[in-house]
Amino acid sequence: MRCFHPEYSACKNRQDQTNCSDPERVAMQCLSQGFPTTISIWGYCLGYHLCDDDYNNVCVDPAEPGCSNLHKGQLCDGHPDCNNGGDETCTDFTNVSCIRRFHFPNGQKKVSLLIPLEWVMDGEVDCLDGKDEDETQWLKCGKDYYTRYQEMGTECKEVLLCPLEKYYIGLSNLCDRINTCSFEEKLCNAARQTDVDVTNLIDTFITTQDQHFIQHCFPTGAIDLERQLGKCNTVEHTAGFVKTVLNVQQSVLVSIPEKKVNCSHLFGANYVYAACNNICLNAECPLKKIPGDTCINKLDSVVRALADTTIPSTTTLFKTANGPGFYDNKIFPCDNKRCVSYRDVCNLKDDCGDGSDENSCSNHFPCTNYGELVVLSQVCDGVVHCRDFSDECLESCPSTNKNIFGNNFLRSASLSMGLISTSLNTVSLIRSVWDLPRQKTYEMFLNKFAIALINLGDLMIGIYLLLLSYFDFIYNADGNYCEERYRWFSSSECSSLGVLSTTGSQLSLFAMTMLSITRLANIGNLIQRDLFSLKSAAKLVLLLVFPLLASVLIAVTPILPITEDYFVNGLYYFGSPLFIRPASKIDHYKVFKEYFEGRSMSWEKASFTWEAVRSTVKEMFSSNSSGIPISTVHFYGNDGVCVFKYLVTRDDPQWVFSTSILLQSSRNVGAATGRQGANRALQAKISA
């Protein structure tokens, strides 16, 4: 008899579980001693060498306690084999499908299934046609430990390299609060400039095993808080909802304030003890009764015991480190029947796997996408913490986050002033240029030209205002400025507007200064030259060219590649889950310190230029992909209106340049107004 239950097996080596004639008993196909054969549903995962490639023993333990020794082909096939579906948790699939070699005949027909990405070129033929191991069918990305494959016709996806683990993290899984790499969480906190270290808060305030002090009552904590909130009381917190059984460590002494407090800054066990002892102004106790069939992830340390002799129910207990016979039921039951400890509840991290440990917490803001949670104090604080920008794009957030101008008054004023300035200065400029050939003296020509330059500078400011109003209208119409503002800051359009406005303003100042000086000199000398001499022509050319060249030079210097180390505000990585906002050199330094800790750090030997920053970032990510789009946030990208940054701090590398231009502009204004006054005084003296 072949392919019968092992109880009736006649062969110790289970060779009678091959060559099955009944298709309802066939689990898979393979070659045995070079000949095609079938393996029965009792011939796999038992260690017997039935297939030449031993594929009948390619078995795994799914991520569900109590469910083990499934064949690889049973994973992610649309038919759960584990009680809680732990074998159906695949997340990354290719767009290529095939009929699998393994097919458990539980009533369903053989169908073509998508190939999980991790099965591609893994050394095991999982498809009947072998396409999962056919290198010609796949695009090879990376090399050595970071080799991975994707569908043909696609581009290699960017991944973060984990040199210590000799592995990598896909961007879709980066900064998910799960340490795929040992440094992942620290790296993400450094890159995102996370101010609140929740892990430290959770661990710091658990001081002893028998007593717990929440933050307000921390023994060495702030005296000012105690004065403000009153003294703290010690209460007995009962873990769970049962009476004492066995040697259960059921209660803990908790020190809590006399008055109710805002618990939005508490996390983990601190939040649980505070909320469940009714001292929070804005939180409800997240704990709930523990079902008897829960804690499937802790089956090796769980004990079921009678909760009460008078009530026919059970409680779930955990073994503790206090010694044999000691148990603890300070646990939180997840909706998916897993269990986590109090410290894993309301800690901004999905420890359950289904989010149920964070769903009833009021100490966080849930980002719209990606399942991210941020501290409430980080919402609408002007700094992006959610990857999708949702913490800064709420209706309650400042209007400056939602459009370039921030309010309708400034938008209307910009458009009106732009239209008036453009129209009037265009007419005036045409008249001034038209009158230039008709000027009979050197001084008259110079005066008229200076007026033309002032008109040109003011015209450029008017055009700048109109263009800025146009871009504000575009972003406002799409309603996506809040999410796209860093793209705007780093765009060539923003830099161009900055150059335009700076050139216009500087040109007007230079021209007004030149006009005032020229008029003062003319009145003082009372010279009237009727013809242009060669010397006068040379002076004229110099006077005409200088304001234009000086204005353009001041405007374009901050965006020249050679000066980027003095003027670039940061780098913006489009779509990166690591750097979700523009990162300065200091931000990069913190990230590099976490990433290269304990290893050779090339960035310490470099001059730490922006070029060195870009090169070091490339070392962190895969090298043969199209890469993360990186844009430079230039000097003019410091805010939405893209203007010259005059006021900077002394530690800013732009301080010398900005301060110099500010002083020069102030001097020009002072010279223009001062000499105009001197002109009037001198004219009055001459008339007298």
C-alpha positions in Angstrom: 0.0 0.0 0.0 1.3 3.5 -0.9 0.5 6.9 0.6 -1.5 5.6 3.5 -1.4 7.0 7.1 2.0 6.5 8.7 0.3 4.2 11.3 0.1 1.7 8.4 3.4 2.5 6.8 5.4 -0.6 5.8 8.7 1.3 5.2 10.9 2.8 7.9 12.3 5.2 5.4 8.8 6.2 4.3 9.5 5.5 0.7 5.9 4.2 0.5 4.8 7.9 0.9 5.9 8.5 -2.7 4.3 7.9 -6.1 0.8 8.5 -4.8 -2.0 7.6 -7.2 -4.7 9.3 -5.2 -4.5 13.1 -6.0 -6.3 13.8 -2.7 -3.3 12.5 -0.8 -0.6 14.3 -2.8 1.1 17.2 -1.1 3.9 18.0 -3.5 6.0 16.9 -6.5 9.8 16.5 -6.9 12.5 14.3 -8.3 13.5 11.2 -6.4 16.7 9.5 -7.7 16.3 11.5 -10.8 12.7 10.4 -11.6 9.5 12.5 -11.1 7.5 11.5 -8.2 4.8 12.7 -5.8 5.0 13.0 -2.0 2.0 12.3 0.2 0.5 14.5 2.9 2.3 12.3 5.4 5.7 12.5 3.8 6.9 16.1 4.5 8.5 17.8 7.5 9.4 14.4 9.1 13.1 14.4 8.2 13.0 11.5 5.7 15.0 12.0 2.5 12.3 11.5 -0.1 13.2 14.2 -2.7 16.6 14.6 -4.3 16.6 18.3 -3.3 15.1 17.5 0.2 12.3 19.9 -0.6 9.9 17.8 1.5 11.8 18.9 4.6 11.9 22.7 3.9 9.8 23.5 6.9 9.3 26.5 9.1 7.8 27.6 12.4 5.4 30.5 11.7 5.3 33.6 13.9 2.6 32.1 16.1 3.4 30.2 19.3 1.8 26.7 19.3 2.0 26.5 15.5 5.1 24.8 14.1 6.6 22.5 11.6 4.7 23.7 8.5 6.0 23.3 5.1 7.2 26.5 3.4 4.6 26.1 0.7 1.9 26.4 3.3 2.8 30.0 4.1 0.8 32.8 2.6 -1.3 30.5 0.4 -4.7 32.1 1.4 -5.6 29.2 3.7 -4.6 29.6 7.4 -3.1 26.5 8.9 -2.4 28.1 12.3 -5.3 28.8 14.7 -4.7 32.6 14.5 -3.4 32.8 10.9 0.3 33.1 11.9 1.2 31.4 8.6 -0.5 34.1 6.5 1.6 37.1 7.6 3.6 37.8 4.4 3.8 41.5 3.5 6.1 41.7 0.5 5.0 40.0 -2.7 6.2 40.2 -6.2 3.9 40.8 -9.1 4.8 37.4 -10.5 2.6 34.4 -9.8 3.1 30.6 -10.2 1.7 27.3 -9.2 3.6 26.0 -6.2 5.3 22.6 -5.9 3.7 22.1 -2.5 -0.1 22.0 -2.5 -1.9 20.7 0.5 -5.1 19.0 -0.8 -7.6 20.5 1.7 -10.4 20.9 -0.8 -9.0 23.8 -2.9 -7.9 23.6 -6.4 -4.3 24.4 -7.5 -4.2 28.0 -8.3 -1.5 30.4 -9.3 -0.3 32.5 -6.3 1.9 35.5 -6.1 5.5 34.7 -5.2 6.7 36.2 -1.9 9.7 38.4 -2.4 11.9 36.6 0.0 11.4 33.3 -1.9 13.0 34.7 -5.1 16.4 33.2 -5.7 16.7 31.8 -2.2 18.1 28.5 -3.4 14.9 26.5 -3.1 12.6 25.9 -6.1 9.1 26.6 -4.9 7.3 26.9 -8.3 6.4 24.0 -10.5 8.0 25.8 -13.5 11.0 26.9 -11.4 10.6 30.6 -12.3 11.3 31.7 -8.7 14.9 30.5 -9.1 15.4 31.4 -12.8 17.8 34.3 -12.7 16.8 35.4 -16.2 13.3 36.2 -14.8 14.5 38.6 -12.2 16.4 41.9 -11.8 19.4 41.5 -9.5 20.0 44.3 -7.0 22.9 44.7 -4.6 25.7 42.3 -4.0 27.1 40.0 -1.4 25.0 40.1 1.8 22.7 42.7 0.3 21.7 40.8 -2.8 18.0 40.9 -3.6 15.8 40.4 -6.6 12.8 42.2 -8.1 10.6 41.9 -11.2 12.1 42.6 -14.6 11.3 46.0 -15.9 11.4 47.7 -12.5 14.1 49.7 -10.8 16.0 48.4 -7.8 14.4 49.7 -4.6 16.5 51.6 -2.1 17.3 49.8 1.1 19.2 50.8 4.3 22.3 48.5 4.8 22.9 46.8 8.1 26.6 46.0 8.1 26.7 44.4 11.6 23.8 42.0 10.8 24.8 41.7 7.2 21.3 42.4 6.2 19.2 45.3 5.0 15.9 47.1 5.7 13.5 48.1 3.0 12.3 51.7 3.2 8.7 50.6 3.8 9.9 48.9 7.0 12.4 51.6 8.1 11.6 53.5 11.3 8.7 51.2 12.2 9.9 51.0 15.9 11.0 47.4 15.3 14.8 47.0 15.4 15.5 45.0 12.3 19.0 46.4 12.6 20.4 46.8 16.1 20.7 50.6 15.6 17.4 51.2 13.8 15.4 52.9 16.5 18.3 55.1 17.7 19.1 56.0 14.1 15.5 57.0 13.4 15.3 59.1 16.6 18.4 60.9 15.7 17.3 61.5 12.1 13.8 62.7 13.1 15.1 64.7 16.0 12.8 63.0 18.4 12.8 65.0 21.6 11.0 62.5 23.8 12.8 59.2 24.5 9.9 57.1 25.5 12.1 54.1 26.4 14.0 56.1 29.0 10.8 57.5 30.5 9.4 54.0 30.8 12.5 52.5 32.4 13.5 55.4 34.6 10.5 55.6 36.8 10.3 51.9 37.7 12.5 52.1 40.8 11.9 48.9 42.7 10.1 45.6 42.2 7.5 46.3 44.9 6.9 50.0 44.4 6.4 52.2 41.4 6.7 55.9 41.3 5.0 57.7 38.4 6.8 60.8 37.1 5.2 63.4 39.4 6.3 61.4 42.4 9.7 60.3 41.4 11.8 60.3 44.6 14.6 62.5 43.2 12.2 64.4 40.9 11.2 68.1 40.6 10.2 69.7 43.9 8.3 72.4 41.9 5.9 69.7 40.6 5.3 68.5 44.2 4.5 72.0 45.3 2.2 72.5 42.3 0.3 69.2 42.5 0.5 68.6 46.2 2.0 65.6 47.9 1.8 62.1 46.6 -0.1 59.2 48.1 0.9 55.5 48.0 -1.9 53.2 46.8 -2.1 49.5 46.2 -2.7 48.8 42.5 -4.3 45.4 41.9 -3.1 43.8 38.7 -6.0 42.4 36.8 -9.4 41.6 38.2 -8.9 38.5 40.4 -8.3 37.6 44.0 -5.0 36.1 45.2 -4.3 32.6 43.9 -1.1 30.5 44.3 1.9 32.9 45.0 0.6 35.5 42.6 2.3 38.9 42.7 -1.0 40.6 42.1 -0.4 44.1 43.4 2.2 46.8 43.5 2.5 49.9 45.6 2.1 53.0 43.4 3.0 56.5 44.4 0.5 58.9 42.8 -0.3 62.7 43.2 -3.1 63.8 45.4 -4.6 65.8 42.5 -5.5 64.8 39.0 -2.9 65.5 36.4 -2.4 65.7 32.7 -1.2 62.2 31.7 -0.3 63.1 28.0 3.4 62.9 29.0 3.3 59.5 30.6 4.0 56.2 28.7 4.1 52.5 29.4 3.6 51.4 33.0 3.5 55.0 34.1 0.5 55.7 32.0 -1.2 52.4 33.0 -0.8 53.0 36.8 -1.9 56.7 36.5 -4.9 56.1 34.3 -6.1 53.0 36.1 -5.9 54.8 39.5 -8.1 57.6 38.2 -5.7 60.5 38.5 -5.6 61.5 34.9 -7.6 64.4 33.6 -7.7 63.1 30.0 -7.3 59.3 30.1 -9.2 56.1 30.8 -7.7 52.9 32.1 -6.6 50.8 29.1 -6.7 47.5 31.0 -9.3 44.9 30.4 -10.1 41.4 31.5 -7.8 38.7 30.3 -9.6 35.9 28.3 -8.6 32.4 29.1 -7.5 31.6 25.6 -5.2 34.6 25.3 -1.4 35.0 25.5 -0.5 32.7 22.6 2.9 34.3 22.4 3.8 33.3 26.0 2.6 29.7 26.2 6.0 28.6 27.6 5.6 30.8 30.7 1.8 31.1 31.2 -0.3 29.3 33.8 -4.1 29.1 33.9 -5.5 29.2 37.4 -8.9 29.6 39.0 -9.7 33.2 39.6 -12.1 32.7 42.5 -13.5 29.6 44.1 -17.0 31.1 43.8 -16.8 32.2 40.2 -16.3 29.6 37.4 -13.6 31.6 35.5 -9.8 31.5 35.1 -7.1 34.0 35.1 -3.8 34.1 33.2 -0.6 34.2 35.1 3.0 34.6 34.1 6.1 33.0 35.7 8.4 35.7 37.1 12.1 35.9 37.8 11.4 35.8 41.6 11.8 32.1 41.6 9.7 28.9 41.1 6.1 29.2 42.2 5.9 33.0 41.8 3.5 34.4 39.2 2.4 37.8 37.9 -0.7 38.8 36.0 0.2 42.4 35.3 -0.4 41.8 31.6 -2.4 43.4 28.8 -4.4 41.1 26.5 -4.2 42.1 22.8 -7.1 41.7 20.5 -5.1 39.1 18.5 -4.8 36.9 21.6 -1.2 37.9 22.2 -0.1 39.5 25.5 2.3 42.2 26.4 3.4 43.8 29.7 2.3 47.1 31.1 5.5 48.8 29.9 4.4 47.9 26.4 1.0 49.6 26.6 0.6 53.2 25.4 4.3 53.6 24.6 3.9 54.8 21.0 4.8 51.4 19.6 2.6 48.6 18.3 3.8 45.8 20.5 0.7 43.6 20.0 1.0 43.6 16.3 -2.6 44.7 15.8 -2.4 48.1 17.4 -4.7 47.2 20.3 -2.2 48.1 22.9 -2.3 51.7 21.7 -5.9 52.1 20.5 -7.4 53.3 23.9 -4.5 55.6 24.8 -4.9 59.4 24.9 -1.2 60.2 25.2 -0.4 60.3 21.5 -1.5 61.6 18.1 -2.0 58.9 15.4 -0.5 59.9 12.1 -2.9 59.5 9.1 -0.6 57.0 7.3 2.1 54.5 8.0 0.8 53.6 11.5 3.0 56.1 13.2 2.3 57.6 16.7 3.8 60.9 18.0 3.7 62.6 21.3 0.9 65.2 21.7 3.3 68.0 22.5 4.8 67.5 19.0 1.5 68.2 17.2 1.4 71.7 15.5 4.8 72.6 17.0 6.2 73.7 13.6 8.4 70.6 13.2 7.2 67.6 11.2 7.2 64.3 13.1 4.8 62.3 11.0 6.1 60.9 7.8 2.9 62.1 6.0 3.1 65.6 7.7 -0.4 65.0 9.3 0.8 66.3 12.7 1.4 69.7 11.1 -1.4 69.9 8.6 -4.4 69.9 10.9 -7.0 72.6 10.8 -5.9 73.6 14.3 -2.3 74.1 13.2 -1.0 77.7 12.3 -2.1 78.8 8.8 1.6 79.4 7.9 1.7 75.6 7.5 -1.0 75.5 4.9 0.0 78.2 2.3 2.9 80.4 1.4 1.6 83.7 2.8 -0.2 82.3 5.8 -3.4 84.4 5.5 -5.6 86.1 3.0 -4.6 89.6 3.8 -1.0 89.0 2.9 -2.0 87.1 -0.2 -4.2 90.0 -1.4 -1.6 92.6 -0.5 1.1 90.7 -2.4 -1.1 90.4 -5.5 -2.2 94.1 -5.4 1.3 95.5 -4.8 2.7 93.2 -7.5 0.2 94.4 -10.1 0.6 98.1 -9.2 4.4 97.9 -9.0 4.7 96.0 -12.3 2.4 98.3 -14.3 3.7 101.6 -13.0 7.4 100.7 -13.1 7.0 99.2 -16.6 5.6 102.5 -17.9 8.2 104.6 -16.0 11.0 102.3 -17.2 9.9 102.7 -20.9 9.8 106.5 -20.5 13.2 106.6 -18.9 14.8 104.4 -21.6 13.1 106.5 -24.3 14.5 109.7 -22.9 18.1 108.5 -22.5 19.2 109.4 -26.0 17.8 112.9 -25.6 20.0 113.8 -22.6 22.5 116.5 -23.6 24.9 116.3 -20.8 26.8 113.6 -18.9 25.1 114.4 -15.6 21.6 114.4 -17.1 22.3 111.0 -18.8 23.6 109.6 -15.5 20.6 110.9 -13.6 18.1 109.5 -16.1 19.9 106.1 -16.1 19.9 105.9 -12.4 16.1 106.5 -12.4 15.8 103.8 -15.0 17.7 101.4 -12.7 15.4 102.2 -9.8 12.4 101.5 -12.1 14.0 98.2 -13.2 14.7 97.1 -9.6 11.2 98.0 -8.5 9.8 96.2 -11.5 11.7 93.1 -10.5 10.2 93.3 -7.0 6.7 93.6 -8.6 7.4 90.6 -10.8 8.6 88.7 -7.8 5.4 89.4 -5.9 3.2 88.3 -8.9 5.1 85.1 -9.3 5.0 84.4 -5.6 1.2 85.0 -5.7 1.0 82.6 -8.7 2.8 79.8 -6.9 0.7 80.4 -3.7 -2.4 80.1 -5.9 -1.2 76.8 -7.4 -0.4 75.2 -4.0 -3.6 76.6 -2.4 -5.7 75.3 -5.3 -4.2 71.8 -4.9 -4.4 72.1 -1.1 -1.1 70.3 -0.7 1.3 73.0 0.3 1.5 71.7 3.9 2.8 68.3 2.6 4.8 69.8 -0.2 6.4 72.8 1.5 9.9 71.2 1.8 9.8 70.5 -1.9 9.0 74.2 -2.4 11.8 75.3 -0.1 14.3 73.2 -2.1 12.9 74.0 -5.6 14.7 75.9 -8.3 11.6 78.1 -8.5 12.1 79.3 -4.9 15.8 79.9 -5.5 15.0 81.8 -8.7 12.5 84.0 -6.8 15.1 84.7 -4.2 17.6 85.8 -6.8 15.0 88.0 -8.5 13.9 89.8 -5.3 17.4 90.2 -4.0 18.7 91.6 -7.3 15.7 94.0 -7.6 16.1 95.3 -4.0 19.9 95.7 -4.2 19.7 97.3 -7.6 17.2 99.9 -6.4 19.4 100.7 -3.4 22.6 101.0 -5.4 20.8 103.2 -8.0 19.3 105.5 -5.4 22.8 105.9 -3.8 24.3 106.6 -7.2 21.6 109.1 -8.0 22.1 111.0 -4.7 25.9 111.1 -5.0 25.7 112.3 -8.6 23.3 115.1 -7.9 25.3 116.2 -4.9 28.5 116.3 -7.0 26.8 118.2 -9.8 25.4 120.9 -7.5 28.7 121.3 -5.7 30.8 121.6 -8.8 28.1 123.4 -11.0 29.7 121.7 -14.0 27.7 121.4 -17.2 29.5 119.3 -19.8 27.8 119.4 -23.1 29.7 116.5 -24.8 30.9 113.1 -23.7 34.7 112.9 -23.4 36.6 109.6 -23.4 37.2 109.9 -19.7 33.6 110.7 -19.0 32.5 107.7 -21.1 34.7 105.4 -19.1 33.3 106.7 -15.8 29.8 106.4 -17.3 30.3 102.7 -18.2 31.7 102.0 -14.8 28.8 103.7 -13.0 26.3 101.9 -15.3 27.7 98.5 -14.9 28.6 98.5 -11.2 25.1 98.5 -9.8 24.0 95.7 -12.1 27.0 93.5 -11.4 27.0 94.1 -7.7 23.3 93.3 -7.4 23.5 90.1 -9.4 26.7 89.0 -7.5 25.0 89.5 -4.2 21.9 87.6 -5.3 23.6 84.6 -6.9 26.6 84.1 -4.5 24.5 82.0 -2.0 23.4 79.5 -4.6 26.7 78.9 -6.4 28.0 75.3 -6.0 31.4 76.5 -4.8 29.8 78.4 -1.9 27.3 75.6 -0.8 29.2 74.9 2.5 28.4 78.4 3.6 24.9 78.9 2.4 23.0 75.5 2.1 20.5 75.1 4.9 20.1 71.3 4.5 19.3 68.4 2.3 15.8 67.1 1.7 15.2 63.4 0.9 11.9 63.0 -1.0 9.9 60.2 0.4 12.5 59.0 2.9 11.1 57.5 6.2 14.5 58.4 7.8 14.9 62.1 7.1 11.3 63.4 6.9 12.3 67.0 6.9 15.4 68.9 5.7 18.5 67.8 7.6 21.3 70.1 8.5 25.0 69.1 8.9 24.4 68.7 12.6 21.4 66.4 11.9 23.5 64.3 9.6 26.3 64.2 12.2 24.0 62.7 14.8 22.7 60.1 12.3 26.2 59.1 11.2 27.3 58.8 14.8 24.5 56.2 15.5 25.0 54.4 12.2 28.8 54.1 12.3 29.2 53.5 16.0 31.9 51.0 16.8 33.0 50.9 13.2 35.2 52.8 10.8 33.7 56.3 10.5 34.8 57.9 7.3 32.9 61.1 8.1 35.3 61.8 11.0 38.3 62.0 8.6 36.5 64.1 6.1 36.2 67.9 6.2 32.5 67.4 6.6 31.5 69.3 3.6 28.1 68.9 2.0 29.8 66.7 -0.6 31.2 64.5 2.2 27.7 64.3 3.7 26.2 63.1 0.4 28.9 60.6 0.0 28.5 59.2 3.5 24.7 58.9 3.1 25.3 56.8 0.0 27.4 54.4 2.1 24.3 53.8 4.3 22.1 52.8 1.4 22.3 50.4 -1.5 24.5 51.6 -4.3 23.0 50.1 -7.4 19.5 51.6 -7.1 18.1 54.8 -8.5 18.5 56.2 -5.0 16.4 58.5 -2.9 15.8 61.8 -4.7 17.9 64.4 -2.8 17.4 68.1 -3.2 19.3 71.0 -1.7 17.6 73.5 0.5 19.4 76.6 -0.6 19.9 80.0 1.1 16.6 81.3 -0.1 14.6 78.2 1.1 14.5 79.3 4.7 10.8 80.1 4.5 7.9 80.0 2.0 8.4 83.5 0.5 12.0 82.8 -0.6 13.7 86.1 0.4 17.2 87.0 1.4 18.0 86.0 5.0 19.4 89.1 6.6 19.0 88.2 10.3 21.0 85.1 11.3 22.8 84.0 14.5 26.5 84.2 15.0 26.9 80.4 14.8 25.3 80.4 11.4 28.0 80.0 8.6 25.9 82.6 6.6 26.4 85.2 9.4 29.4 87.1 7.9 27.8 87.4 4.4 24.3 88.3 5.6 25.5 90.8 8.2 27.8 92.4 5.6 25.0 92.8 3.1 22.7 94.1 5.8 25.2 96.8 6.8 25.9 97.6 3.2 22.2 98.0 2.5 21.7 100.1 5.6 24.6 102.3 4.5 23.1 102.7 1.0 19.8 103.8 2.5 21.6 106.2 4.9 23.7 107.6 2.1 20.7 108.1 -0.2 18.6 109.9 2.5 21.6 111.8 3.9 22.8 113.1 0.6 19.3 114.1 -0.5 19.2 116.3 2.6 22.6 117.7 1.7 21.4 118.4 -1.8 18.5 120.5 -0.5 20.8 122.4 1.8 23.4 123.0 -0.9 20.7 124.2 -3.3 19.4 126.6 -0.8 22.9 128.0 -0.1 23.6 128.4 -3.8 20.2 130.1 -4.4 21.0 132.5 -1.5 
